[in-house]
Amino acid sequence: MSDRLRAIDLALTAGISVQQVRNYIEMGILPPVERTAGGYRIFTSAHAKPERGSAR
């Protein structure tokens, strides 16, 4: 269960806004994510690992 992150958790870890997290998903920088029954995005620790060379 600790492997699951909310968008705000990922945003705070990465130092970006939640909207930017959503933008990264739409742009394909982050892979698509699963959603809960309530519609919340659920990220994993794999989403939190920085991809070298993708940010400018």
N, C-alpha and C positions, 0 to 999 in steps of 0.2 A: 504494500500500500504506500510506503514511503517513496516508491519509484514514481508515483503519480503527482504531477504538478498542475496547478491552475495557471491560467494565462498571467495573472498578476504575479505569481511566484516566479515564473520564467522571466517576465519583464524585469522584476526587481533584481534577479540574479544577473541578468545580462546588462542592466543599466539602461534599459530602453522603455518606451511606453507600451502599454497593452495594445494600442492601435498599431504600433510598429510591428509587434508580434503578428498581428492579423495581416498586416501588409506583407510581411515576409512569407507567410503561408500562401497568400494570393500570388506572390511573385515566384514561388517555387524555391525560395531560399531555405525554408523549413518544409519538411514533408507534411502531407495532410495529417490531421489528428482525429482521433476518435472523439465522440461527444457523449455526454451522459444523457440519460432519459430526459433531463431538464434542459438539454441543449448546451451545457457548458463544455468547452474544449478541455480535453484532458491530455496533457503532455507527459512525456516520460523523461528520464534523465538523459536519454539519447538526444532529445531536442535541446537540452541545456548545454551540451558539449559544443564548444566553439568550432566552427569550420574555418580552418585557416585559408586565407586567400579569398573568401567570399565577401568580406566587408571592405569598403573603401572609404 
